[in-house]
Amino acid sequence: MLWTIISLAVLAAMANSQGMGDGVSKHTWAASDPIACSDWFTTYLPTEEEFHPGCEDNNHCPCATQGRVHTKKHTLDKQPPPPGDIGFGLHAINCTFHPYGQLSIAD
């Protein structure tokens, strides 16, 4: 029984360690309409919009249109995480500044 409890505690700690600076921190998709993707993420998933410091606003940067969100990260004692400690990133990007190949993302 003790080994079961220890194993579950270790697995819970490993699962909670996925985020910025800890393990796998994001997934990025190429998208023809990243703003619509961001809207879907925030509507149907427990996420918050993520601001990128080099951008004009949450969706427009000099080299791309993007929809960046991150999952809400909670601690076991229900306290909010420290500032800057965010969850797993879900990013949708349409970067026409660096085209690759003859087809657009929409094609």
DRENLUM-273746 format. One record per atom (N, C-alpha, C): residue number from 1; residue in one letter; atom name; x, y, z. Coordinates in nm, 4 decimals, decimal comma. Last residue first. Layout:
% residues N
R  resi  resn  name        c1        c2        c3
R   NUM     A    CA         X         Y         Z
...
END
This chain:
% residues 107
R  resi  resn  name        c1        c2        c3
R   107     D     N   -0,4048    2,6297   -4,8401
R   107     D    CA   -0,4130    2,5327   -4,9515
R   107     D     C   -0,3773    2,3948   -4,9012
R   106     A     N   -0,3451    2,7625   -4,6054
R   106     A    CA   -0,4864    2,7349   -4,6363
R   106     A     C   -0,5010    2,6314   -4,7479
R   105     I     N   -0,0706    2,7940   -4,6309
R   105     I    CA   -0,1227    2,7064   -4,5253
R   105     I     C   -0,2670    2,6673   -4,5544
R   104     S     N    0,0126    2,7814   -4,9834
R   104     S    CA   -0,0090    2,8510   -4,8573
R   104     S     C   -0,0607    2,7513   -4,7536
R   103     L     N    0,2684    2,6250   -5,1804
R   103     L    CA    0,1305    2,6317   -5,1307
R   103     L     C    0,1227    2,7117   -5,0011
R   102     Q     N    0,5369    2,6075   -5,2406
R   102     Q    CA    0,4516    2,6810   -5,3328
R   102     Q     C    0,3090    2,6990   -5,2825
R   101     G     N    0,7790    2,6565   -4,9686
R   101     G    CA    0,7052    2,5808   -5,0705
R   101     G     C    0,6119    2,6697   -5,1509
R   100     Y     N    0,7374    2,8735   -4,7174
R   100     Y    CA    0,8116    2,7525   -4,7516
R   100     Y     C    0,7287    2,6743   -4,8502
R    99     P     N    0,7771    3,2125   -4,6009
R    99     P    CA    0,7076    3,1086   -4,6763
R    99     P     C    0,7979    2,9900   -4,7070
R    98     H     N    0,7853    3,3980   -4,3604
R    98     H    CA    0,8847    3,2949   -4,3953
R    98     H     C    0,8166    3,1848   -4,4762
R    97     F     N    0,5582    3,5482   -4,3424
R    97     F    CA    0,6856    3,6191   -4,3551
R    97     F     C    0,7968    3,5238   -4,3981
R    96     T     N    0,3405    3,4055   -4,2790
R    96     T    CA    0,3643    3,4245   -4,4227
R    96     T     C    0,4944    3,4997   -4,4474
R    95     C     N    0,2528    3,2199   -4,0417
R    95     C    CA    0,3738    3,2981   -4,0648
R    95     C     C    0,4015    3,3082   -4,2143
R    94     N     N    0,0267    3,1646   -3,8267
R    94     N    CA    0,0263    3,1809   -3,9720
R    94     N     C    0,1400    3,2763   -4,0039
R    93     I     N   -0,0116    2,9443   -3,5507
R    93     I    CA    0,0662    3,0491   -3,6162
R    93     I     C    0,0433    3,0475   -3,7672
R    92     A     N   -0,1145    2,8639   -3,2327
R    92     A    CA   -0,1507    2,8505   -3,3742
R    92     A     C   -0,0888    2,9702   -3,4457
R    91     H     N   -0,0243    2,6990   -2,9353
R    91     H    CA    0,0011    2,8102   -3,0260
R    91     H     C   -0,0417    2,7741   -3,1682
R    90     L     N   -0,0502    2,6394   -2,6101
R    90     L    CA   -0,1139    2,5951   -2,7347
R    90     L     C   -0,1061    2,7130   -2,8310
R    89     G     N    0,1523    2,5556   -2,3304
R    89     G    CA    0,1179    2,6491   -2,4365
R    89     G     C    0,0563    2,5806   -2,5573
R    88     F     N    0,0749    2,4717   -1,9967
R    88     F    CA    0,1140    2,4221   -2,1284
R    88     F     C    0,0644    2,5172   -2,2378
R    87     G     N    0,0895    2,7488   -1,7622
R    87     G    CA    0,0741    2,6092   -1,8014
R    87     G     C    0,1221    2,5813   -1,9429
R    86     I     N    0,3235    2,9699   -1,5920
R    86     I    CA    0,2049    2,9401   -1,6715
R    86     I     C    0,2046    2,7948   -1,7150
R    85     D     N    0,4476    3,1806   -1,3947
R    85     D    CA    0,4401    3,0345   -1,3901
R    85     D     C    0,3117    2,9932   -1,4610
R    84     G     N    0,4210    3,4538   -1,3861
R    84     G    CA    0,5141    3,3961   -1,4830
R    84     G     C    0,5128    3,2451   -1,4878
R    83     P     N    0,3452    3,4604   -1,0383
R    83     P    CA    0,3483    3,5304   -1,1678
R    83     P     C    0,4553    3,4706   -1,2595
R    82     P     N    0,2540    3,1355   -0,8997
R    82     P    CA    0,3302    3,2606   -0,8957
R    82     P     C    0,3284    3,3290   -1,0325
R    81     P     N   -0,0927    3,0219   -0,9186
R    81     P    CA    0,0514    3,0030   -0,9339
R    81     P     C    0,1234    3,1369   -0,9256
R    80     P     N   -0,3389    3,0517   -0,6553
R    80     P    CA   -0,2931    3,0797   -0,7908
R    80     P     C   -0,1421    3,0610   -0,8010
R    79     Q     N   -0,4248    2,7679   -0,4534
R    79     Q    CA   -0,3699    2,9025   -0,4627
R    79     Q     C   -0,3276    2,9287   -0,6072
R    78     K     N   -0,5053    2,5067   -0,4165
R    78     K    CA   -0,6008    2,6000   -0,4782
R    78     K     C   -0,5523    2,7449   -0,4814
R    77     D     N   -0,3142    2,3248   -0,3495
R    77     D    CA   -0,3784    2,3962   -0,2384
R    77     D     C   -0,4703    2,5078   -0,2882
R    76     L     N   -0,2153    2,2336   -0,5917
R    76     L    CA   -0,3006    2,1436   -0,5146
R    76     L     C   -0,3718    2,2156   -0,3996
R    75     T     N   -0,2438    2,4950   -0,8385
R    75     T    CA   -0,1689    2,4148   -0,7423
R    75     T     C   -0,2665    2,3308   -0,6613
R    74     H     N   -0,2986    2,5300   -1,1869
R    74     H    CA   -0,3444    2,5417   -1,0488
R    74     H     C   -0,2564    2,4551   -0,9601
R    73     K     N   -0,2941    2,6977   -1,4870
R    73     K    CA   -0,2178    2,6106   -1,3973
R    73     K     C   -0,2617    2,6355   -1,2545
R    72     K     N   -0,4581    2,6921   -1,7906
R    72     K    CA   -0,4555    2,7497   -1,6564
R    72     K     C   -0,3866    2,6509   -1,5640
R    71     T     N   -0,2660    2,6750   -2,0888
R    71     T    CA   -0,3614    2,6164   -1,9957
R    71     T     C   -0,3477    2,6854   -1,8608
R    70     H     N   -0,2391    2,9522   -2,3119
R    70     H    CA   -0,1780    2,8509   -2,2254
R    70     H     C   -0,2842    2,7996   -2,1293
R    69     V     N   -0,2292    3,0719   -2,6522
R    69     V    CA   -0,2944    3,0554   -2,5223
R    69     V     C   -0,2114    2,9580   -2,4397
R    68     R     N   -0,2128    3,2573   -2,9429
R    68     R    CA   -0,1321    3,1948   -2,8371
R    68     R     C   -0,2123    3,1912   -2,7083
R    67     G     N   -0,2315    3,2883   -3,2652
R    67     G    CA   -0,3249    3,2676   -3,1555
R    67     G     C   -0,2503    3,1907   -3,0493
R    66     Q     N   -0,0961    3,5244   -3,5028
R    66     Q    CA   -0,0894    3,4095   -3,4135
R    66     Q     C   -0,2035    3,4074   -3,3143
R    65     T     N    0,0707    3,6249   -3,7876
R    65     T    CA   -0,0546    3,6341   -3,7137
R    65     T     C   -0,0589    3,5091   -3,6272
R    64     A     N    0,4138    3,7454   -3,8127
R    64     A    CA    0,3090    3,6429   -3,8161
R    64     A     C    0,1796    3,6916   -3,7507
R    63     C     N    0,6126    3,9376   -3,7819
R    63     C    CA    0,6348    3,8308   -3,8800
R    63     C     C    0,5197    3,7317   -3,8914
R    62     P     N    0,5229    4,1285   -3,5940
R    62     P    CA    0,5817    4,1730   -3,7207
R    62     P     C    0,5948    4,0618   -3,8258
R    61     C     N    0,2026    4,0038   -3,4776
R    61     C    CA    0,3446    4,0290   -3,4588
R    61     C     C    0,4027    4,0740   -3,5927
R    60     H     N   -0,1102    3,9854   -3,3353
R    60     H    CA   -0,0345    4,0363   -3,4495
R    60     H     C    0,1086    4,0708   -3,4098
R    59     N     N   -0,2497    3,9060   -3,1051
R    59     N    CA   -0,2607    3,8267   -3,2279
R    59     N     C   -0,1732    3,8719   -3,3436
R    58     N     N   -0,2214    4,0731   -2,8853
R    58     N    CA   -0,2166    3,9280   -2,8636
R    58     N     C   -0,2121    3,8467   -2,9922
R    57     D     N   -0,0152    4,3283   -3,0380
R    57     D    CA   -0,1242    4,2880   -2,9490
R    57     D     C   -0,1170    4,1363   -2,9355
R    56     E     N    0,2444    4,3486   -3,1392
R    56     E    CA    0,1630    4,4693   -3,1252
R    56     E     C    0,0475    4,4446   -3,0282
R    55     C     N    0,5115    4,1580   -2,9811
R    55     C    CA    0,3943    4,1748   -3,0668
R    55     C     C    0,3199    4,3042   -3,0384
R    54     G     N    0,7096    4,0781   -2,8095
R    54     G    CA    0,7500    4,1421   -2,9336
R    54     G     C    0,6349    4,1754   -3,0266
R    53     P     N    0,5889    3,9437   -2,5887
R    53     P    CA    0,6383    4,0803   -2,5738
R    53     P     C    0,6771    4,1508   -2,7038
R    52     H     N    0,2807    3,7892   -2,6185
R    52     H    CA    0,4207    3,7777   -2,6580
R    52     H     C    0,4791    3,9183   -2,6602
R    51     F     N    0,0352    3,6683   -2,3960
R    51     F    CA    0,0924    3,7834   -2,4663
R    51     F     C    0,2394    3,7588   -2,4956
R    50     E     N   -0,2231    3,4384   -2,4140
R    50     E    CA   -0,0830    3,4569   -2,3779
R    50     E     C   -0,0276    3,5725   -2,4597
R    49     E     N   -0,5420    3,3684   -2,2720
R    49     E    CA   -0,4589    3,4233   -2,3778
R    49     E     C   -0,3196    3,4524   -2,3241
R    48     E     N   -0,6022    3,0546   -2,1084
R    48     E    CA   -0,5974    3,1998   -2,1034
R    48     E     C   -0,5104    3,2488   -2,2186
R    47     T     N   -0,8201    2,7645   -2,0763
R    47     T    CA   -0,7002    2,8351   -2,1199
R    47     T     C   -0,7154    2,9852   -2,1004
R    46     P     N   -0,9791    2,4990   -2,0743
R    46     P    CA   -0,9462    2,5897   -1,9633
R    46     P     C   -0,8139    2,6619   -1,9906
R    45     L     N   -1,1610    2,5054   -2,3889
R    45     L    CA   -1,0576    2,4502   -2,3021
R    45     L     C   -1,0280    2,5480   -2,1881
R    44     Y     N   -1,3508    2,6432   -2,5449
R    44     Y    CA   -1,3747    2,5028   -2,5102
R    44     Y     C   -1,2715    2,4396   -2,4168
R    43     T     N   -1,2686    2,9133   -2,5714
R    43     T    CA   -1,4098    2,8789   -2,5520
R    43     T     C   -1,4267    2,7393   -2,4936
R    42     T     N   -0,9968    2,9168   -2,6163
R    42     T    CA   -1,0467    2,9851   -2,4970
R    42     T     C   -1,1935    2,9548   -2,4692
R    41     F     N   -0,9843    2,7645   -2,8596
R    41     F    CA   -0,9137    2,7211   -2,7383
R    41     F     C   -0,9747    2,7839   -2,6131
R    40     W     N   -1,1341    2,9307   -3,0312
R    40     W    CA   -1,1817    2,7956   -2,9993
R    40     W     C   -1,1163    2,7461   -2,8701
R    39     D     N   -0,9683    3,1575   -3,0405
R    39     D    CA   -1,1055    3,1702   -2,9907
R    39     D     C   -1,1623    3,0346   -2,9508
R    38     S     N   -0,7430    3,0397   -3,1580
R    38     S    CA   -0,7337    3,0943   -3,0233
R    38     S     C   -0,8727    3,1095   -2,9611
R    37     C     N   -0,8535    2,9826   -3,4110
R    37     C    CA   -0,8035    2,8738   -3,3253
R    37     C     C   -0,7957    2,9198   -3,1802
R    36     A     N   -0,9033    3,2404   -3,5023
R    36     A    CA   -1,0175    3,1502   -3,4811
R    36     A     C   -0,9760    3,0320   -3,3933
R    35     I     N   -0,6374    3,3199   -3,5246
R    35     I    CA   -0,7240    3,3901   -3,4297
R    35     I     C   -0,8485    3,3060   -3,4002
R    34     P     N   -0,5280    3,1613   -3,7283
R    34     P    CA   -0,4892    3,1360   -3,5893
R    34     P     C   -0,5758    3,2079   -3,4865
R    33     D     N   -0,6054    3,0382   -4,0007
R    33     D    CA   -0,6764    3,1387   -3,9216
R    33     D     C   -0,6460    3,1179   -3,7727
R    32     S     N   -0,4284    2,8484   -4,0931
R    32     S    CA   -0,4659    2,9562   -4,1854
R    32     S     C   -0,5407    3,0674   -4,1129
R    31     A     N   -0,1532    2,7356   -3,8975
R    31     A    CA   -0,2977    2,7510   -3,9132
R    31     A     C   -0,3268    2,8659   -4,0092
R    30     A     N    0,0688    2,5115   -3,7525
R    30     A    CA    0,0509    2,6065   -3,8622
R    30     A     C   -0,0989    2,6136   -3,8879
R    29     W     N    0,0966    2,4790   -3,3981
R    29     W    CA    0,0395    2,4342   -3,5239
R    29     W     C    0,0472    2,5467   -3,6261
R    28     T     N    0,2882    2,3834   -3,1194
R    28     T    CA    0,2584    2,4879   -3,2170
R    28     T     C    0,2083    2,4248   -3,3456
R    27     H     N    0,2869    2,3292   -2,7759
R    27     H    CA    0,2700    2,2679   -2,9070
R    27     H     C    0,2265    2,3784   -3,0020
R    26     K     N    0,5012    2,3385   -2,4813
R    26     K    CA    0,4039    2,3927   -2,5765
R    26     K     C    0,3926    2,3036   -2,6992
R    25     S     N    0,6718    2,2104   -2,3017
R    25     S    CA    0,6006    2,3293   -2,2559
R    25     S     C    0,4987    2,3844   -2,3546
R    24     V     N    0,8062    1,9329   -2,1507
R    24     V    CA    0,7415    1,9777   -2,2739
R    24     V     C    0,6524    2,0956   -2,2364
R    23     G     N    1,0021    2,0452   -1,8725
R    23     G    CA    0,9611    1,9408   -1,9665
R    23     G     C    0,9058    1,9974   -2,0962
R    22     D     N    0,9675    2,3536   -1,7729
R    22     D    CA    0,9604    2,2210   -1,7118
R    22     D     C    0,9113    2,1197   -1,8135
R    21     G     N    0,9493    2,5977   -1,8998
R    21     G    CA    1,0707    2,5687   -1,8263
R    21     G     C    1,0750    2,4314   -1,7620
R    20     M     N    0,6065    2,5860   -1,8887
R    20     M    CA    0,7197    2,6687   -1,9279
R    20     M     C    0,8402    2,6424   -1,8385
R    19     G     N    0,5226    2,2385   -1,8303
R    19     G    CA    0,4909    2,3793   -1,8473
R    19     G     C    0,6168    2,4557   -1,8834
R    18     Q     N    0,4774    1,9709   -1,6338
R    18     Q    CA    0,4802    2,0071   -1,7750
R    18     Q     C    0,4343    2,1516   -1,7906
R    17     S     N    0,4535    1,8787   -1,3754
R    17     S    CA    0,5764    1,9499   -1,4105
R    17     S     C    0,5847    1,9863   -1,5583
R    16     N     N    0,2389    1,7243   -1,3177
R    16     N    CA    0,2253    1,8664   -1,2879
R    16     N     C    0,3467    1,9462   -1,3342
R    15     A     N    0,3389    1,4717   -1,3716
R    15     A    CA    0,2335    1,5251   -1,4572
R    15     A     C    0,2182    1,6755   -1,4376
R    14     M     N    0,5201    1,4406   -1,1585
R    14     M    CA    0,5689    1,4422   -1,2965
R    14     M     C    0,4655    1,5029   -1,3900
R    13     A     N    0,3449    1,4385   -0,9395
R    13     A    CA    0,4470    1,5440   -0,9494
R    13     A     C    0,5001    1,5544   -1,0915
R    12     A     N    0,2004    1,2061   -0,9971
R    12     A    CA    0,1309    1,3354   -0,9907
R    12     A     C    0,2302    1,4502   -1,0040
R    11     L     N    0,4034    1,0124   -0,9768
R    11     L    CA    0,3359    1,0346   -1,1048
R    11     L     C    0,2629    1,1687   -1,1069
R    10     V     N    0,4622    1,0356   -0,7010
R    10     V    CA    0,5658    1,0632   -0,8008
R    10     V     C    0,5018    1,0913   -0,9365
R     9     A     N    0,2156    0,9576   -0,5913
R     9     A    CA    0,2704    1,0902   -0,5614
R     9     A     C    0,3765    1,1297   -0,6642
R     8     L     N    0,1966    0,6931   -0,6828
R     8     L    CA    0,0979    0,7923   -0,7259
R     8     L     C    0,1472    0,9341   -0,7013
R     7     S     N    0,4160    0,5800   -0,5431
R     7     S    CA    0,4120    0,5801   -0,6898
R     7     S     C    0,3144    0,6842   -0,7428
R     6     I     N    0,3303    0,6128   -0,2777
R     6     I    CA    0,4535    0,6787   -0,3232
R     6     I     C    0,4540    0,6880   -0,4755
R     5     I     N    0,1031    0,4466   -0,2823
R     5     I    CA    0,0902    0,5892   -0,2501
R     5     I     C    0,2122    0,6666   -0,2994
R     4     T     N    0,2251    0,1998   -0,3406
R     4     T    CA    0,1216    0,2540   -0,4283
R     4     T     C    0,1071    0,4041   -0,4063
R     3     W     N    0,3867    0,1623   -0,1197
R     3     W    CA    0,4492    0,1802   -0,2514
R     3     W     C    0,3494    0,2365   -0,3521
R     2     L     N    0,1932    0,1251    0,0788
R     2     L    CA    0,2813    0,2406    0,0857
R     2     L     C    0,3454    0,2681   -0,0496
R     1     M     N    0,0814   -0,1194    0,0000
R     1     M    CA    0,0000    0,0000    0,0000
R     1     M     C    0,0857    0,1257    0,0000
END
